[in-house]
Amino acid sequence: MKPKLKIIPLGGAGEIGKNMTLVEYADAILVVDAGLMFPETDMLGVDIVIPDIAYLLERREQVRAIIITHGHEDHIGALPYILPRINVPIYATPLTRGLIQVKLKAHKLLKDATLCTFEMGDTIQLDPFTIETFHVSHSVPDGVGLAITTPRGTIVHSGDFKFDPSPVDGQLTDFAKLAALGGRGVLALLSDSTNADSPGHTPSEKTIDESFARVFALAQARVIVATFASNISRIQQVIDTAARFNRKVAVVGRSMQDNVKMAMELGYLRAPENTLIKMEQARKYEPKEIAIVCTGGQGEPTSALARMAARDHKQVTLVPGDTVILSAAPIPGNEEMINQTLNNLFRTGADVYYSEFMNVHVSGHASREEQKLMINLLRPQHFIPIHGEYRHLVLHARLAQSLGIPKENVFVVENGALIEFDDQGAHVEHNAVAASDVLVDGLGIGDVGTTVLRDRHHLSQDGFLVALVTLDAHTGEIVFGPEIITHGFVYTQAAEVLIQGTKQIIIETLSNGARGAGQSAKLKDVLSQFLYAQTKRRPMVIPVVTEV
């Protein structure tokens, strides 16, 4: 009897971001992508969210490699946090490898990483897996899909794709390869579901050229375009449009500068001679001769655009007459940050263009008609929608069923599910594998959990109160204090009566014999009740009792 074939999504199933999927056969595991996700608004202080790799850590000797489909953050962003814990070879196309190198270098991990380059169309042999790669159009060059052949059949992972008739890099999705795979037989298709609620076809990246041209033609001063640092195709469009209107281009933001330098060296970005300049050189030119491309398409607080909007950028101060283009669609959870950045941009007096106002961004993901085409070309026995929120997965599943895939062969699963293929067929076990969010806060990875987040919410809403008191170890009498310190609760000088009442409660509680291990707990309980009765607020109460 052959071993079971397993598919396990650890990220990207039921959410947008932190994509990671495992394909396991016998004692071998292949990992597809290792991405991050931006924190939701209730994750106070959290920088990013990455997949839970506990399952991999328990089986680290079985992991053959991580294969990356393309260079966006939601597919490569977790690598700096995963590689120190499970350092296995990473396979990527040249541009994707370059983007990974930039990221690992920033984290001082590059010298210890094993990076393997493959060209589109190459076949990679990682026993027992045979991985055929094929090109798919997306909003970054060098994107691939994967056909992973195992002893139990072929699994196709679409990667992020769309059927763009005129992509910026001129590379079409490989129809011929998809048709050939469909002819050979596909056991299961894992397909990008992001736009499963969008009818028709996704517009071509080339449609952005027309919008950019209109904005550049009208602009009387500088033009600032914000997008993802890894969106090489969009950066190329900015350079092309700027050159058409005789503007120099300055790149702002460390990550984008590093990516542009790398892409130029590899030949994935082209610019007419003397078009690219440093920001320091821009002062030599008239505002109408300058275009700036920068980070901040998602309103990230530390990005170049957000700092410009807040008038906190060292090199660029926005003034009335400047034109700003926000060339990105909001990632779910980022809407509040983007709206805040937009409001700040309008306060500067700049002319602002964004997707709701003008066609300055198109999706890199297939809409429903293209999703149908992918399914019809491959004709899979089983269908597994991935890369989407739950509603996207359900809608994509229904689409597959409408094309003739039996309902019992269509699996809507979320992170942590286990899909098994054995001699009896396919089976699904939900919540079979640990797949919770791992929160990254500064240098801490996974040390911020629900308890910490709950405390942060508590502090953000009601502040805290610290009660300091020192007792005689023998008699229990107060020798110092009580002293009260508050932050975010009440201004002590304006609430002298409340503070004095709090001190009196402490004295009375300690005088009534509260000693030993339960002393602090008793004080916390009594003070919490008193403060709520007086203010209808619940600050975090921290009694600090020492004995001398």
N, C-alpha and C positions, 0 to 999 in steps of 0.2 A: 504494500500500500504506500502510495506517495505521501510525503508530509503535507500538512495543511499549508495553504497560502493565506497570509493575513495582510489586511490593509487597515492601518490605524491612523486616523487624523489626530494630530496633537495640537493643531492650530488652523484657523481659517475655515472651519466648518461650523456655521452658526454665527459668524462674525466676519468683519472686514479687517484683515490684518493677521500678524504673527503666523504666517502660513508655514506649516510643517506636516508632512505626511510620511508614514513609514510603510514600506513594503517588506514583508518578512516571509522567508521560506526556509524551512528546516532551521539551521542554526545561523542563518545569514540575514542581516537587516540592511536595507538601503533607505537612506533618508533623502527626501525630496524637499528642498528649501529649508530655510531657518530664519524666519522673519520676525519683526517686532510689530507692536501695535501701539498707537498713542493712547495714553491713559484717558479714562472717562472723567467727566467733570467731578465726580464724587471721590476720585482717587487723589486726595489732596497731597501735594508734595511729591507725587510719584513722577518719575521722568519718562519711563517707557514700560511696556509690558512684553514679556517674552514667553515662549512655550515652556511647559513643565516637561523636563527631560528625565524624570525619575525612572521611567521605563527603560530608557536607553542606558542610564548609568548602571542599572542592575544587569545589563547585557552588553556592556561596553566592548567586550571581546568579540561580539558577533557583528558589530557595525562595520560594514565594508567601506562606506563612503557617504558623503553628503553631496548630492548633485543639485546645483542651483539653476533654476529655469531662466532667471533674468536678474538685473541688478537693482531693482527697487528695494526700498527699506523694508517693506513688508515681506521680503523674500531673503534678504541677506542681513538685516539689521541685528539679529540675535547672535550672529557668529562670534563677535568679540566676547560674549558672555558664555557661550557654549564651549568654544574650543579649549579654554583652560581646564575644563572639566572632562571633555571627551575629545581628544585631538585625533581626528581621523582625516584622511585625504578629502579635499574639496575639489569637485570637478565643475568647471565653468567655461563658457565661451570667452574669447579674448577681452571684450569690453567688460563683461560681467566680472571676470577675474581682476581687471584693472580697478573696478569700483570696490571690489572686496579688498584689494591690496591697500587702497587709500584708507579704508575703514580700519583694517588691522594695524596699519602703520600708526594711525592716530592713537590706537590703544596699546602700542608697543608690543604687538603680538606677531608681527609679520615674519620675523626670523624663525619662529617656532612652528609656523603653519606649513602644511604640505598642500600646495596649490597645483592642480593639474588642469591643463588647457585642452579643450577639444574644439574642433570647428563644427559648424552646423552641418548636419548630415553624417557626422562620424558615428561609429558604433563603438561602445565601451563594453569591455568584457570584465565583469566583476562576479566571478563564479558564486552562485549559480544563475546570476542575472546577466542577460544580454540587453544592453540599453541602446536603442536606436534613437538618435536625436533628429529633430526636424524643425525647420524655422517656422515661427508664428509671428505675425505682425502684432505690435503692441506700441506703447508710447515711449519705449526705449529700444534702441537697436540691440541686436544679438539675442533676442528672446527665443526660447526653444520650448517645444513640447517633447515628451518622452514616451517611447514605446518600450516597456520593460517586459521582456519575455522570460518566463519562468517555466519549470517543468509542468505546471498546471495551466499555462496559457499566457496570453499577453495582456498586460495592463497598460492602458494609454492614459497619460497625465497630460492634459491640454496645455498646462501653463496658463498664463494670462494671455488672451488672444482676442483678435478680431480679424475679419476678412476685409482689410483695408485695400481698396483698389489702387490707391496712390500714396503709399507710405513715404515718409520723409526720407528714409534711407533707401528707397527703391526696392526693398526686399518684400515680396509677397509671401503670405502664408503658403506653405508647401502643399497645395491641393493634391499633387500627384502622389506624394508619400502617404497622405491621409487615405486616399482611395486605395492605394496598394495595401495598406494595413487592413482596411475594411474587407478587401478581397481575401486576405489570409485568415481573417477571423480574430476578433477582439473579445476577450473574456469579459473585461470591464473597462468602462470609460469614466475617468474622473475629470469633470469639466467645470470650467470657470462659470460661476453663476451670478456675478456681480450685477449684471444688467438684465436679469431675468424678468424684471417688471418694466422693461423698456421695449416697446414694439418696434418693428421695422429693423433698419440697419443703423449701426453707429456711424456718424459722419467720419469722413476721412480726416487724418491729421492735416492734410493739405488745405482744408477749409479754413484753418487758422491763418494761413498766409494772407487771405483776403482781408480778414478782420484786422490783423496786424498792420497791413498796408494802409487801411483807412485811418486807423488811429495815428500812425506815424505821419501820415500826410496832413492831418489836422493839428498835430502837436506843435506848439509855438516855442516850447522850451525842452527840458530834458524828458526822456521817456524812460520810466523804470518798470521793468517786467519781473515779477516774482513767480517762481515755479520751484519744483523740487530740485534739489542739487543733483539728483541722478537722472533728471529728465533731459538726456542729451539731445534728443530730437527737438524738443522745444527750444533749447538753447541754440541749436542750429538755425531754427526759424527766426529767432531774434537776430542772430548775426546776419543772416541773409537779408532780412528786412532792413536792418540798420544800414548795411552796405548799399542797398537799393536807394536809400534816402540820404546817402552821404553822411552817415553818422558813425562816430567811433563807438566802440563797445567796451565798457569797463565791467569787470566781474567782481561782485562784492559778496563776501561770506566765505569763510575759510574752507568749508566743505565743498562749496561750488567751485572755488578757485582750484582746489586740488583735483576735482573731477574733470574740470575743463582742461587743465594741464595734461592730465593722463590721457583724455580722449583725443587731444590734439596729437600727442606723441604716437598714439596707436592708429591715427588716421580716421577716427570716427567723427571728428569735428573738423570742419574746413572753414577758413576765414581768409578773405583777401588780405594781401600784405598790408601791414600797418593799421588794420581795422581794430584789433584788440589792443587796448592800452591799460595801464594801471590807473587806479582811481586818482592817484596823486597827479597824474598827467592831465586829468580832465579839466583842471582849472585853466589850462592853456587854450581851451576851446570855448566857443560860445555855447550857451545851454542848448540851442537848437541843433548843435552838432554832436550831441552826446546821447547815448543810450546806455542804460545800466541794467544788467541782469543780476538778480540776487535771490537769496533764499527767503522763505517766509510764506509760501503758498498756502500753508495751513494755519497761519497766524501764530506760529510757535513763539512764545514770549521772548526767547533769546535770539530769534532769527533777525537777519538784517532788516527786513521790511518792518517787522514789529517795532524795532528800535527806531527806525526812521519815522514811523507813524507816531511814536511817543516822543519825538524830538530828542532822542537819546543816542543817536548814532554819531560816531566820532568823525566820519568822513562825509556823510550826506545829510544835509538839512533840507527838508522839503519846503517849498515855497509856492505860493499861488502861481499858476502857470505851468507847473510840472504836471506830467501825465503819468499815472500809475496804472499798470495792467496786472491784475491778479489772475494768472493763468493756471488755475487749479480748481478742482471741485472739492468741496468739503468732505473729508473722511468722517464717517459717523463718529460723533463724540467731540469733534473739533469745531462745531458750528459756533459755539459761544466765543472761542478765541478769535475765529475769523471775523465775526461780527464786530468784536471790540476793535480789531485792527482796522476794519473798514471805517468804523466811526471815527477813529483817530486820524485816518488818512483824510477823510472829508474835512476834519477840523483844521488841517494844514492849508486848506484852500486848493489842494491839487485836484485835477480832473481824474476821476477814478473809474476804471472799467473792470467789471467782473462778470462771471458767467450768467448771472440773472439779468444783466443789463446789456450784454453784447456777447456774441459768439467768440470769446477769447480763450475757450478751452473746450476740448472734446474728450470724451472718455476713451481710454485705451482698451475697453472691454467690449466683447460681443453683445449685441442686442439679440432679441428673440429670433429673428430670421437667420442670423449667423449661427446662433446656438443650434437651430434646427439643421443647418447645413453641416455642422460638425458631427451631429448625431447620424445624419443620413450618409455621410461619407464613411464613417467608421462602422456603423451598424453593429453596435456592441450587444453582447448577450445580457450584460448587466450594466446598470447606469448608477453612478454615485455623484450627485452634484456637490461641488466644493466651492470654496472662496466666495462666501456670501453670508449675509445674515439669514436667519431661519426662514423668513418669508421668501427670500430669493431661492433657497434650496427647494422649498415646496413648489414654487412656481416652475422652476426648472424641471423638477421631477414630473410634474403634470405635463409639461411640454414633451418630455421623453415618452410618456405613456401615450400621448396623442399621436406619436409617430410610430407606434406599434410595439414598443418595448413592454412586455407584460408587467403589470403592477407589482407582482411578487418578485420581480427582478430589478426593481428600482428602490434604492435605499437612501432615505433621508436620514442622515446621521449627524451628530454633533461631535465636538472634540471628545476624545476618550472612548469612542465606540470601537468595536472590533468586528470587522467583516471577515469571515472565514470562508474559504473555498476548499471543499474536500470531496471525497467520492460520492457523498450524498447530495452535493450541491452547494449552495451559498447560505450562510447563516449570519445573523447580526446579533451581537450582544451590546446593548447600550451601557454606557458608563463602566466599561470593563477595565479601563486603564486610567490612571491618574492624569488629569489634563487641566488642572486649574491654572489660573493666571499666576505667573511669577512676576512680582513687581520689582522694578529696579529703581532705587532711590539713591542717587549719588553713587557711592562705591558699594552700597549694600545690594545684594541680589537675593531676593526671596525673604529678606528679614522684615519686610513690611507686610503684615497680614491684616485680616479683618479687624482684629483687636486694635492694632495701631491706627488703622484708618478710622475706626469708630472714635478713638481718643482724639484724633485730629479734627474730626467733625465737631466733637464736643467742645474742644478748645476754640474752634473757629466761631462757634455760635454763642457760647456763654463765658469763655475765658476760664481763668483758674484763680484760686485763692490758696496761698500757702500760710499755714499757721505754725510759727516757731515758738517753742517753749522748752525751757531747761528745768529739770527737777533735781532735787537732792535725792541721791540714790538710796539713802537710809530712811529719811522721813517722808519723802514724796512731796515735800513742799516746793513751790515754785521759787526758783532762785533767779530766773531770767525770763522776761516776757510776760505775757504772750506778745509776739510781734506779728503783724499781719502784712503780707505782700500780695498784691493782686495785679493781674494783667488781663485786659480784655473783659473785665467784670465791672468794676466801679472805679472811678477816680477817687483815691483815698481821701484827699482833702475835701472833696465835695460830698463825701458820705461818712463824715466823722461819727455821726450817731450810729450808723450801721456797723462801723468798725469797732466802736466802743462796745456795742452790744455783742459783737462776735467775741471780743476778748472776755467779756463777762461770762458768756456761755462756756468758754474754755475753762475759766477759773472754777465755775460751779461744777462742771463735769469732773474735773480732776479732784476737786474737794470731796466729791461723792464716792471716791474710792476706785475710780477707773485706773487700774495699774496693770503692768505686765504685758503679755502678748496681745491682749484685746484692747489695749489702751488707744492705739491709733485708730483702730476700726471703730471704736465707740465714739471717739472725737469726730471722725469723718461723718458718721451717721447723724450725730446730733447737729453738727454744723450745717450739713446739707439740708436738713429739715428746717433749721432756723433761717438760713439764707433764702430758701424757696418761699417760706412764709412771708418774709420781708420784701422780696423782690420779684417773685414768680419766675425766677431764673435759676438754672442749675449749673453753676460753675463747677469745674473739677476742683475738688477739695483735697489738699495734700497736707495732712498734719505731720510735722517733724518734731518728735519728742525725744530729747536726749536726757540721760541721767549722768550726774557727776558726783 
